């Protein structure tokens, strides 16, 4: 069985709480990404922003901290893909931030999970 580290996306693109939504939308388009962790001034994860958050935001002058989800779901790179899938289903999320030694080392999306199962 594949592990999260086999399918995770790395390196991770980050954003900060005080960035304007307009700038983040541009970054999503340029980098072709669908979610980013939000890193606070202390270097810790303070939230996550997904493309769904951006689509529902109608004021591009707002700041990331105003639209981000503060609850971030974490995965461990050595866990199985099945563990990641179960966590996503349990919490109804499409992205996991992958951590190792208190550092963000990757991201996994529900599409990455589906691709892993399709390749088995």
Buried (B, 14 or more C-beta within 10 A) or exposed (E): EBBBBEBBBEEBBEBBBEBBBBEBBEBBEEEEBBBBBBBEEEEEBBBBBBBEBBEEBEEEEBBBBEBBBEEBBEBBBEBBBBBBBEBBEEEEBBBBBBBEEEEBBBBBBBEBBEEBEEEE
